[in-house]
Amino acid sequence: MTAVARFGAISLDSGDPHRLGQFYRALLDFEIRYESDELVVLQGAGVMLTIEHVADHISPDWPGNQVPKQMHLDLFVSDLDTAETAAIECGAVKADFQPAPDRWRVLIDPSGHPFCLTVPAGPGI
């Protein structure tokens, strides 16, 4: 089967795309490809992350469901403790609820999106 489309980017909403862009640039060591008041585009190895301005952005309420997260990023790391410390230094906040802290850590980015730091489950992942 021939693909109908190709993967373009992951897009996150934010009330402050500059701040969120700087956070993910530092956390992932991505390059800023474009930046305006409405859009920040980051490029990493084989993936693009865009942050789009939403004036009335409401952060998800992890782990609740009044404002669902709708999607989140799983970021693979080699050491959970070291990665958690580095993410917090970049501006993340550790979520109060941690369902499996020995396998993954839930953090909240500067715009309120939950994301997970996780050690890959198998070799070569």
Secondary structure, 3 states (H helix, E strand, C coil): CCCCCCCCCEEEEECCHHHHHHHHHHHHCCEEEEECCCEEEEEECCEEEEEEECCCCCCCCCCCCCCCCCCCEEEECCCHHHHHHHHHHHCCEECCCCCCCCCEEEEECCCCCEEEEECCCCCCC
